[in-house]
Amino acid sequence: RNVAVYFQNDNATLANLEGPLTDSGNPADKTHTFRGPTAYSQILTEGSVDIVTLANNHTLDYGQTGYDSTVKTLKEANVPFVERDGTCLLTLNTGLKVGLYGMVYYDLNRQAMEAGISDLQSQGADLIVVAPHWGVEGSYRPTQEQMDLAHAAIDAGADIVWGSHPHVLQPIEEYKDGLILYSMGNFCFGGNTNPDDKDCLIFQQTFTVTGDTVAKNDDVDFIAASVSTETDRNTYQPMLAEGDEKARIEAKVQEAADRIAAAA
């Protein structure tokens, strides 16, 4: 509720759904397993989340039963989704066609990604977002593999590379006509009662469409936020950062971006 106005007023909001929505199934044999009841799809719809990616390492935390339940629940809630190594084409109410391709660090296959981008282009996508779940958890620096793959995605025709998995903010890079968000960190995150780093961002990009032409990087905004309304615990309610906190997060992101630019 503290940030919903941003999502209500845009044409499309994308989020990473980091875990299944299921009322049954058995947890996988792993250190951390996430699950939300199917009723939690209401969080997405009431929060004006328009499309989610299931391409992450927790989607199968409750096995195929949990995954199938998630797919069924999202379909019933009319929330489109993109799967691992899959594509999704979303037509906005403006008529703009946004294509997504999802991938997970288990197999960051460049050729498959390029084929997926080509497929979206053939489907008539005006904008293409590649959503990789990659990198090292807790690391503020992207790996060479991340950077190489991100550049390859833009070279192949993607407009935005929208990364997740490290749970902290990583640099933002302008590359040719595209924008690379190496990691957006956490946001509304139920997997930790008190994350050490609560910094996060809302990323917004506006595109101007004239006829069949879409202007790139027309208007970009990075809105500093926190995953919690409290500093010493997780209230699971993201809120906007203000004053000194806002300036600190913005400086943190800019310094990381400057390091990437200097290295290039």
Disulfide bonds with the S-S distance in Angstrom:
none
